[in-house]
Amino acid sequence: MTEIIDVVEKTRELGEAIVASEAFREMQLAEAEAGNDPAAAQLEQSINETISILRSELSEEQRQEVSTQLEALKQSLASLPVIERRDRARESFSRLMEQVNNVLQFTITGEISVLNSCSGNCSSCGGCR
């Protein structure tokens, strides 16, 4: 039982360290800013409405037109500075979590999976296929 308690305690400490990390704090701040941005909220509402339209019965031509509108809305949303900051913060936090998972995997198995160590940038990769 002590062994389980020790593992749980170390896990709690890891969670606290993650929450205290700059990457997590930046992500939380960026998420809050994006959530409070009126332009982002309007675009997200328009995206949701457009998705609802796509779920209805449409001719192929109408579906194509609505899909084009949806892509334009998504691009407009993604280009907002507050959304760009949020997405960069999410990426940074995701990289931190990948590193944590890689360390855990290496500690447990002595190996790091090629897929888990992927940076997502194929220009720096020897190949995973």
C-alpha positions as CSV (number, residue, x, y, z in Angstrom):
1,M,0.0,0.0,0.0
2,T,2.9,2.4,0.7
3,E,4.1,1.8,-2.8
4,I,0.8,3.0,-4.3
5,I,0.7,6.0,-1.9
6,D,4.3,6.9,-3.0
7,V,3.4,6.7,-6.7
8,V,0.2,8.8,-6.2
9,E,2.1,11.4,-4.2
10,K,4.8,11.7,-7.0
11,T,2.0,11.9,-9.5
12,R,0.4,14.7,-7.6
13,E,3.7,16.5,-7.4
14,L,4.1,16.2,-11.1
15,G,0.7,17.6,-11.7
16,E,1.5,20.5,-9.4
17,A,4.7,21.2,-11.3
18,I,2.9,21.1,-14.6
19,V,0.2,23.5,-13.3
20,A,3.0,25.8,-12.0
21,S,4.8,25.8,-15.4
22,E,5.0,28.8,-17.6
23,A,3.6,26.9,-20.5
24,F,0.5,26.0,-18.5
25,R,0.1,29.5,-17.1
26,E,0.5,31.1,-20.6
27,M,-2.0,28.6,-22.0
28,Q,-4.6,29.4,-19.3
29,L,-4.1,33.2,-19.9
30,A,-4.4,32.9,-23.6
31,E,-7.5,30.7,-23.3
32,A,-9.1,33.2,-21.1
33,E,-8.2,36.1,-23.4
34,A,-9.6,34.2,-26.4
35,G,-12.7,33.3,-24.5
36,N,-13.4,37.0,-23.7
37,D,-12.7,38.3,-27.2
38,P,-15.9,39.5,-28.9
39,A,-14.6,39.1,-32.4
40,A,-13.6,35.5,-31.7
41,A,-16.9,34.8,-30.0
42,Q,-18.8,36.1,-33.1
43,L,-16.7,34.1,-35.5
44,E,-17.1,30.9,-33.4
45,Q,-20.9,31.4,-33.3
46,S,-20.9,31.8,-37.1
47,I,-18.8,28.7,-37.5
48,N,-21.2,26.7,-35.3
49,E,-24.2,28.0,-37.3
50,T,-22.5,27.1,-40.5
51,I,-21.7,23.6,-39.3
52,S,-25.4,23.3,-38.4
53,I,-26.3,24.3,-41.9
54,L,-23.9,21.7,-43.3
55,R,-25.7,19.0,-41.3
56,S,-29.0,19.8,-43.0
57,E,-30.0,18.4,-46.3
58,L,-28.3,20.4,-49.0
59,S,-27.6,19.9,-52.7
60,E,-24.0,19.1,-53.6
61,E,-23.7,22.7,-54.9
62,Q,-25.1,24.2,-51.7
63,R,-22.9,21.9,-49.6
64,Q,-19.8,23.1,-51.5
65,E,-20.8,26.7,-51.1
66,V,-21.4,26.4,-47.3
67,S,-18.1,24.4,-46.9
68,T,-16.3,27.2,-48.6
69,Q,-17.9,29.7,-46.3
70,L,-17.0,27.5,-43.3
71,E,-13.3,27.4,-44.3
72,A,-13.3,31.2,-44.8
73,L,-14.8,31.7,-41.3
74,K,-12.2,29.3,-39.8
75,Q,-9.4,31.1,-41.5
76,S,-10.7,34.4,-40.2
77,L,-10.9,33.1,-36.7
78,A,-7.4,31.6,-36.9
79,S,-5.9,34.9,-38.1
80,L,-7.1,36.8,-35.1
81,P,-4.1,37.8,-32.9
82,V,-5.8,36.5,-29.7
83,I,-6.5,33.1,-31.4
84,E,-2.9,32.9,-32.8
85,R,-1.6,33.5,-29.2
86,R,-4.0,30.9,-27.9
87,D,-2.9,28.4,-30.5
88,R,0.8,29.0,-29.9
89,A,0.3,28.6,-26.1
90,R,-1.6,25.4,-26.7
91,E,1.3,24.1,-28.9
92,S,3.8,25.0,-26.2
93,F,1.9,23.2,-23.5
94,S,1.4,20.2,-25.8
95,R,5.2,20.1,-26.3
96,L,5.8,20.2,-22.6
97,M,3.3,17.3,-22.1
98,E,5.0,15.3,-24.9
99,Q,8.4,15.8,-23.1
100,V,6.8,14.6,-19.8
101,N,5.4,11.6,-21.5
102,N,8.7,10.8,-23.2
103,V,10.5,11.0,-19.9
104,L,7.9,8.7,-18.3
105,Q,8.1,6.2,-21.2
106,F,11.9,6.2,-21.1
107,T,12.0,5.8,-17.4
108,I,9.6,2.9,-17.5
109,T,10.8,1.1,-20.6
110,G,14.2,2.4,-21.3
111,E,13.0,3.4,-24.8
112,I,11.5,6.4,-26.5
113,S,9.1,5.7,-29.4
114,V,10.0,7.3,-32.7
115,L,6.4,8.4,-33.0
116,N,6.3,9.9,-29.5
117,S,9.4,11.9,-30.1
118,C,8.1,13.4,-33.3
119,S,8.3,17.2,-33.3
120,G,5.7,17.5,-36.1
121,N,8.2,19.2,-38.3
122,C,9.2,16.8,-41.0
123,S,12.1,18.9,-42.2
124,S,14.0,17.9,-39.1
125,C,13.1,14.2,-39.3
126,G,14.8,11.1,-40.6
127,G,11.5,9.7,-41.4
128,C,8.7,7.8,-39.6
129,R,7.1,5.9,-42.5
